[in-house]
Amino acid sequence: MTNKFKNKYRITSSRLKNWDYGENGAYFITICTRNREHFFGEIATVDGENEMQFNEIGLLANEFWVEIPKHFPFVELGNYQVMPNHVHGILIIDKNNDVDDLVVETLQCNVSAENEIKNEQMANISPKPGTISTIIRSYKSVVTKNSHYIHADFEWQERFHDHIIRDAESFEKIQNYIENNVANWKDDKFYN
């Protein structure tokens, strides 16, 4: 984090180098709200058990997570849980071999060489279609847009956490962690 760009420190990427985040696989995702503020509701104890009680924004966050496969048909959902200040979920990318058939041909247009270089540079640093980053960016965007009608100050943390799930044992462990997240809220590192 010692490099500066435009006199600001740059945070090095936490993404695994040489890994294509559009590759088939299971990904454990955690997205936090700005300053871990409780924008989604609260955990309450009802009849001795913890229960997530969603507010309006929490209902939106939950609803839009469920809709991810409608917008990204190659994505399946594993366990997920909207918590008071974060969302945990498993996204499973399963692209079949017919994905190339879905590619739309674009028309050629004339642009200056200067713009072409700039466009190429932007393309290199922009999230690629069909990747985890694109999926999360879309999710965060739709939740933010709709949440601002309810609470103008709603914001996400700029980044998100991801973990590539590499085997069945890890998958089960993470599924169980998510499933028990509400029950174990007081022990959660995002509890504040």
N, C-alpha and C positions, 0 to 999 in steps of 0.2 A: 504494500500500500504506500510505498515511498515515491512512486512516480506521480508527477503532476501533469495535468492537461488543463490549459487555460487557467493556470494558477490554482487548481483544485486537485486534491488527492483523488486518485483513481482507485477504486476497489477492484482487486483482481477477481476474476470470475471464479465461482465455486463449481462451475460445471466441469464434468470430466473431460479432459482433453481427448481429442480423437474419437469421441463418441457422438454418433448422430442421434440427436434427441427426437428424431422423427422415426427412428428405427422401431421395429416391433419389439415390445417388451412391456413390463409393468413398472410403473413409476409411482413412488410414494411422494405426495405433494403436501406441503404446508404453506398456507398463505396467511399472513398476519395483517391485522389492521394497524393503522398508524399509531405509534406509541402504545400498541396493544390495548387500545381503548375498547371498552365493551359496547360495540355497536350492534351486536347480533342478539342480545338478550342476556339472560342470567341462568346460572345453575341453581335450582332450588331443591331442597330435600322434601319429598312428598312420600308419606308412609314409610319413612326410613331409607328411601332410595333417592339418589340424585337424578334429576330430570332436567333436560335442557328446555327452558321456556323461551321460545323465540319471540322477539318483537317483530315489527313489520319488516325491518331490514334483514333480520335473521331469516324470516320466511322467504324473502327474495333470494338471499344467498343460497338457501337450501333448494328452492325451486330452479334457479338457474344452473346449479350444479347438476341436478337431475337431467336437465335439458342438453348438457354437453354432447351426448351421442346423437342428438337430432341435428346438430350443426357440424359435427365431425363424425360421420358414420363409421369410421374406422376405429372409434374409441368405445371401449366398454368400461363400465364403472365397477370398481371393487368397492369395498366398504368405504364409507365417508362419514364425516360428522362435522357439522357446523357447531362451533363452540362460541362462547361469548366474544372472543377477540381473535379467533383464527378459524381456519377451515383445514381439516385433514382429509385427504382422499387418495385413493389409488386409481390411477388412470391406466388402462391397458390398451396399448396401441396394437392393433391387429389389421394391418393392411394386406389385402390379398394381392395376388399377382396382376389383377386387372386394373390397378390404380392408374397405369399409363393410359388406359382407354378413357379416363376421365379428364385427361389434360386437354385444355382448350387451346387451339392455335391462335396466336395473336398476330395482328397485322403489323407489318414493318412501317416505321415512320422515320422521317428525317429529323435528326436533332444535331446540334453542334457537337463537335468533339469534346468541348469543355463540359457540356452537360452530360455527355456520355460517360466521361471519366467520373464525374460527381455521382451519377446514377449508379455506376458500377461500385464505387466506394460505399454508397448507402446500402446497396444490395448485399455487400459483403458483411455489413454489421447489423443488418435487419434480421429479425426472426424469420426463418424459412417456413413456408406454408406446410402445415401438417406436423409441426413439431410441438413439443410440450410448451415451449415459450409462446407460440402462437395461440394455443388452446387457452393457456392461463391468461394471456393478455386479453383475449376476447371475453373470457369469464369475468375478469376484474373490471373490464370496461362496461359491460352490461349491468353488473351489480352497482357500480359507481353511478352510472347515468340514472338508473331507477331509484337509487338510494338518495340522491340529491333532492328528489321531490319530497322526501320525508325528513331528511336531516342534511342540511347544506354543508356541514363540516365533515361528512363521511369521507374517509380516505383509507387507502391500503398502504401498507409498507411498500416501498418501491420494488423490492425484489420478492422472490419466493424461494422456499427451500425445496430441493428435490433429492430423491434417493433412488437409484436404479435398483430394482429388486431382481436379484440374480438367481434365486433358487426357491423351491417350494417351501422350505423351512422358514426362510426370511419372509416370504409372502404371508404364511400363516401367522407368524409372530406379529407382523405389522397389521394384518386384518384384526387380530385379537386386541392389539393396542388401541386401534381406532374404535373398535366395538366397546371397549371398556373405558374410553376417554372421559365420558361424562361421570362415571362412577368414581374415577380416580382424579377428579378435577383438582382437588386440594394438593395433590402431589405433582400436578402438571407443571412443566417449566414455564408455561405461558400464563399460569395463574398469577394474578397480582391484585 
